[in-house]
Amino acid sequence: QYSLIKDVVSSLKRHRMHEQQFTHHPLLILSNFGFQQIQVKLMASMFQNMFPSINVHKVNLNNIKRCLLISYDAETQLLSFRH
């Protein structure tokens, strides 16, 4: 299931959109990808390569306006995606 950005914005009472919100890449957070299975390692590598790496010593943290959380459930083998 997913929602489009226009649906999310239209449902808000107060729009909190920053002009620079989509000019920078999101901060990628991978949760529960530490398993030794080759499929899980491949998924983690694929998600990491979708976005450029962030140098924490050089990046201005005020420029990062978005986070992308991807969580893996080993029992159900499902991914939870939150942006």
Secondary structure, 3 states (H helix, E strand, C coil): CCCCHHHHHHHCCCCCCCCCCCCCCCEEEEECCCCCCHHHHHHHHHHHHHCCCCCCCCCCHHHCCCEEEEEEECCCCEEEEEC
